[in-house]
Amino acid sequence: MKKISLVIIAVAITCLLNAQNTQPGCFPFPKTISVTGSAEMEVIPDEIYVQVDLREYKKKGEEKKELDKIKTDFLANCKAVGIADSNIAVASYDGYNLSSIWRHRKKDPDLLASITYQLKFSNTKLIDELVNRLDDDATSNFSITRTSHSKIVEFRKQLKIMAVRAAKEKALYLSESVNEKVGEAITIVEPEESLSSDVLSGRYKSNSLAGVNVLSMKEQSSYGGIAEGGIDYRKIKLRFEVKILYALK
């Protein structure tokens, strides 16, 4: 009998020590409610990443337009419209490293070298200003590769807080419908982040680039709103969900 009593006491102590766990037989909350809360918002991106491909060219009866000259003119145009050097980066150089390019050029002087830049813009007005200055013959591609926002981390945090509050509100009205009261939060589960447009791709078109796949500014306006800086690019849609388990009392 004494041994049985000791076993019962040991089991009771184990349950008390594991009161915060959900082990079978030891869960301290006999009544719970599990709810999901969500929140979403749309923001106009202020970070628009553009890829520009430049290539040497040669017109009939003229000398080849060298890449060095094309690069110099392009960077001068970027500076003229107000693009900071920190927002300009070389993405690739003819698909080779520099030494490979010049080795190929020695064997084939007519080889057309190319370079790809990545630019970051804050609005489409600035994009259009640059497009209007580009050399149409040298520009083989001008495309928007992705968009984001400088405060994207802050927006995510705000949405998660809003989702938790939405879950609490849902728990309150659901529990009241069965004459129960919401107690403490037992668990909060944050699923993987879901953004429908932290990365958005697309094509951009200006009439000055006859040979590039483009999208007119009027078509662009259907994606976003009108701001002081011109027509904005399509909005970024953010959405987050949380699952919360509450005790009922």
N, C-alpha and C positions, 0 to 999 in steps of 0.2 A: 504493500500500500504506500509505503514511504517512497519507493522508487517511482511509482506512478505519479505521485504528487510532485516530485522533482522534475519529471518529464513535462508535466503541465505547466509548471512555473517557467521552465526553460523555453517552452514554446511561446508563452506570453511575453517573456522578456525579448525574444527574437522579433516578435511582431511590433513591440514598442520601439525597438531600435530601428526597425525598418519602416516606420510609420510614414516616411516621406516617399517610400518606394511603392511600386504597384505590383508587388509579388502576390500571387494568389493566397487568399486567406489572411493577408495582412493589410489590404488596402483600407485606409481609415475613412474613406468617403463613400458611404453607401449609396448616396444619390448624387449624380453629376449631370452636367449638360455640356455637350460638345458643339461649338459653333465655329463658323468660318466668317471672317470679316474681310472686306476688300475695299480698295480705294484706287482711283485712277485720275489722271490728269493729262492734258495735252499742252505742250510747250513749243513755242517757235524756236528752232535751233539758232544759236548764235555762234556755232562752230560748224562751218561747211567745208569739207575737205574735197579738193578738186585735183584730179590727175591731168597733167598736160604733157602730151607726147610731141616732141619736136624732132624733125628730121631734115637732113640736108636735102637740097633739091637742085635740079639743073634744068633751066628752060632752054628751048631750042635757040641756038645762036648766041647763048650767054654762058659765062663761066659758072661753075657750080657755086652755090651759096654755101660757104663753109659753116660747120657747126659752131666754131668759135664766134663768128659774127652773129649767128642766130641766137646763141646764148646771151651774148652781150646786149643785143636788142631786146630780147625777152626780159632780162633782168632790169633793164632801163625802163621798160614799160611797167613792170611791177612796181618799181620805185615811184614812177610818175603818178600812179593811181593811189599810192599810199600804203602799199603792202610792206610790212616790216620784214627785214631779213630773217627774223626768228620764225616767220610763218612760211618760209620757203625752204624746201629740202629736196635734194636729189634722190629720187626713188630708184632709178636704174640708168645704166649708161650703155645703150646699144645691146643689152643682154650679155655683155662680156665685162671683164674688168678692163681697166684702161690700157694695160700693156697688150692685151689680146687685140683690142681695137686697132692699135697702131701697127701691130704685126700684120693684120689682115689688110690694112690700108697700103702697106708697102707692096703686097702681092697684087692688089687690085685698087689702083688709085681712084677708080670710079665708084668704089663702095660708098654707099650713103650711110653715114653714121647717124645715130639718134640719141636722144637723152629724154628722160622722163622726170618731171618735177611733181612734187606734191605741194599744194598751196592750201593755206587755211584762211577762210574768209569769215567775216562776222555777219554779212548780209549779201543778198543777191545783187544789190545795186553796184557794189564794188566789183562783183564778178562781171557784170555787163560792161563796166567801164574798161576792164582789162580785155575782154573779148573783142571789143571794138578797136583795140590797138594791135591785136595779134597779126602776125604774118600768116595769111591764109594758106600759102603754099608750104610753109614750114610746119604748120600745126596739123598733125595727123589725127589727133584725138584731144578732146576736151570734155571730161566727164566728171560728174559728182560721184565720189566713191562712198562717202558716208557723211552722216550729220550727227551732231551731239550738242550738248549745252554745257557752258562753263560751270553751271551750278547743278549738274546732274546728280552728284552725290547728295547734296542738300535736299533735292527734290525726292530722291529715293527715301531718305530718312523721314521726311514729312509724310510721305505716303504710307510708310510702315506704321507710323504713329496713328494716322487716320484709320488704317485698317484695324488696328487693335481696338480703337474706340468704337468702330462700327461693330466689331464682334461683341464688345461689352453691351452695346445698346441692343443688339439682337438677343443676347442671352437674357437681358432684363425683360423684354416684352414676351419672349417665349416662356420663360419661367412663370411670369405673372398669369399667363393663360391657364396654367395648371395649379395656381395658388401656391407657388413656391417662391423662395427668395434666393437670389444669387449670392453665393459665398465667395471665398477666395479663389483666385486663379491657381489651378494646379499645374498645368503645363501650357506653354506657348510655343507653337511650332511655326517656324518661318520657312515656307517652301522656297524653292529656287526662284530667283527673280525672273519676272516675265516682262520683257519690254518688246513692244511690237515695232519699235523704231529707234532704238538707241543707235542702230546702224541702218541707215537708209541709203540705198543706191539709186542712181538715176542718170539721165542724160540732160545736158544743158545745151541750149541752142541760141545762138545769136545770128542774125542775118548776115553778119560780116564774115562768117565761116561757112563758105559754100560747100566745102568738102567734108564737113564733120557731121556725124549723127547728132541732132540737136532737138531741143524741145523749146517751143516759143514761150516768151514771157507770159502771154495770155494763158497758155496751158498751165504754166507754173503757178499762176495765181489761184487755181482751183485747189491747190494743196495747202495753202496757208492763208494768213490774213494780210492786210495792207498795213504797213508800218511807215514811220517817217523816213526810214532808210530805203524805201522802195518795196517791191513785192517780195514777200518772204517765202522761203522754201517750205515744203510740206511739214506739217507739225509732227513732233515726236509724241507718241502715245505711251504713257507709262502706266502699268497696272501691277499691284501687289496684293497678295492674300496672306492671311495668317489663320491658323487654327488654334483655338484656345479651349481648354477643358476647365470648366468651373465646377466648384462644389455647390450643391444646393443645401440650403438649411431651412 
